[in-house]
């Protein structure tokens, strides 16, 4: 029965490959390769290295490792090595690999969620974003407010405007709404009509204020019921509190 070293030599001779060629392919020194072929396993640092050297050797000469290991399993298992311990750097590498798998999974999931959320936001509001940047580049005023871009951050999105008004009509009433410098509404509303308005600078005129229920940021301004003549109110973020004190 051939020894492990003899089996390696036999396979190498079949392929007509020199130890120098194997060393060049595997970066394993010729001395170590000779130790393998001459069964000098005490010169190998440990079983971990033995397996690594055998794998590299067989790959270099183009031999099926699975068949070779199955054929020589008994011989390999019987080999005794003085320093049969796992190298410390291998444990460190294994520990880091497990740490990386465990601790990089959650950040990866969070980054994926953030990416999907950002994509959804920009896709949903893409037209609004394009319009805002177009206005910034052209240095134009925001149509809804008439305000210039010196405070562009505050006027970016009207969905979050500081003025949220709801008007419920108890009877016929002529109403005019100016947002910024633009007339948004000018008509007669009927009993039961309901209007919602958002903005930063609003001017609202009622022909008969007693015919309306006026809600400012979800709070009703009850003093409107006492008014019997045309009333114009101008509301902006700086005077909003004064309306709740009346």
N, C-alpha and C positions, 0 to 999 in steps of 0.2 A: 504493500500500500504506500503510495507516494505521500511524502510530508507536504505541509502547506507550501513551504518554499519551493519544493520540486514541482508542485502543481502550477505555481506562478511562473516558474521558468519555462515549463512545458508550453503554457499558453503563450508566453512571450516569444518563444522560438517559432511557434506556428505562425505568428504574425510578422516574424522577422523584424522585430523592433529592438533597439538597443536601450540600455539603461539611461544613456545620455538623452535619448529622445523622450523617454518617459519623464525624466527629471525636468526637461524643458517644458513639457505640457502640464506638469502637476506642481512645479516649484518644490518638489520634495528632493532633498539632497541624495546624491548617488550612494552615500554611505548608508543612509536609512533604507534605500531600495535594496542594497546588497544584504543588509541585515534581515530584511524580509525573506529574500530568496535563500538565505543560508540558515534560516530558522533561529537567528540570534534575537529572540524576542525580548530578552532582558535589556537590550539597548533601546527598546521602545518605551516611551514615558508612561504609557498606560493603555488600558483596553480601548478607551475612547479614541486615542491616536491610532491604535492598531486598525480599528474599523475604518477610520478616516483614510489611512494610507492604503488599505486594501481597496476601498471604493475608488479612490483616485487612480490607483494602479490599473484596475480593471477597466475603468473608463478610458484610460490612455491607450490601452491595447485593443479596445473594442470587443471586450468579452461580456456576455450577458451575466450581470452580477447575481441575479436571482438564482440562475442555474448553478453558478459557481459556489455560492454560499450554501445552497441546499446540498450539493455534492460533498462539500468539505465541512459541513456543520459540526460533525463530531470532532474533527481535528481542531477547529477554531475554538470550540467550547472547552477543549482540554488544555489549551495553551495557558500557562501560568506566567504571569508577569509580576515582577517584584513590586514595582510602583503602580499598582492597579487602582489609581484614584482619578476622579474626574477633575480636570483643571479648573481652577478658581474662576478664570475669566469666562468659562462656559456657564457656570452658575450665574454669574453677574449678567451675562447676555440673556440667559433664559428668564431671569427675574425681571429684567428690563422689558423683555418682550411681553411677559404677562401683564406687567404694569401698563404698558402702552395699550394693549388690547382693552384692559379694564377701564382706564382713565381717559382714553381718547374717544370712546364710544359716545358718551353723553355730550361732550362739546360738538361732536360731529352732527349729532341729531339736532342740537340747538341751532347750529349754523344752518342746517338744511331748512329748519322751520323758519328762521329769520329770512333766508333767501326767498322761500316760497311766499312769505308774508309781504316782503318788499316788492316782489314781482306782481303779486295780486294788487297791491296798493297803486303802484305806478301804472299797471294796466287798466285798472278801474278809473283812475283820475287822470289818465294820460292827456286827454284833451284840455282839461283845466290847467294842468301843469304847463303844457305847450303854450296856452293862451297867456298865462301869467308871465312866462319868460319872454314871450314875444312882446308883451307890453313893456316889460323892463328894458329890453333891448331898444325898443322904439321910444322909450321915455314918455309914454303916454299915461294919461290918468285912467283910473279904474272906472269904467262906465257906470257901475251901480252906485258909486259914491261921489264921483267927481273929484276925489282926493288924489293928489300926486303920489309918486312912489317914494317920497322921503320917509314914509312909514310903511313900506311895503310889507314888512313882516306881519304887522297887525292886521293888514287888510287882505292877507293871502287867501283866506277861505271864508266865504260868506255863510257856510253852514255853521260856523262857530262865532258868528257875529254877536256883539254884546246886546243888540236890540232885537228882541223877538216879540212881535206884536200880533195879537189876534183880535179881530173885531167881529162881534156878533150883532146883527141888526135886528132891533125890535120893531122897526117900522121903516117906511120909506125915508131915505136920507141921501142927499147928494154928498159925495166924498171925493176928495182929491188927495193923492199921495205923490210927493216928490222925494225921490231917493237921490241924494247927491244934488245934481243940478238937472235931473231928468224927471219929467212927469211920467210916473208909472201907471197911475190910475186916475181917472176923472169920469165919474158916472154916477147915476142914481141906483142905489141898492134897494132891494125889496126886503120886506120882513122875512126873517129866517135865513138870509144870506150870511155867509161867513167868509172872512178874508184873513189870510196870514201874511205877514210882511217881516222880512229880515233886512238888516242893514246896519250902517254905522252913522249915517246922517240922514234923518228922516224929517219931513215936514208934512203934517196931515191936517187937512181942513175938513170940518163937518158942517153941513148946512144946518143940521139940528142935532147937536150933541146928545140931547136927552133920548134920542132914538137908538143909541148904541150902547153895547157893553164893551168896554175897552180893557184889554188885558195886556199888561206890559211885563214881559218875562214871567208869565204865569200868574201875575197878581192883578186883580181887577182894580181899576181906578174909579171908585164909586162916585166921585164928585161930578162926573159927567152927567149924571141924572139931574143935577140941579141947574145945568146950563140951558138957556132957552134961546140963545142967539148963535150966529156963526162963530165957530171957534177954530183957531189955527194953533197947533202945537208943534214946536220944533224940538226934536229929541236927538241927543248925541251921547256918547259915553261919559261926558263930563257933567251933564246936568240931569242924568237919569234919576239920581236920588231925590231931586227936588220934587218930582212928580208923586212920589210916595208920601211926601209930607203934607200935601194939600188935603 
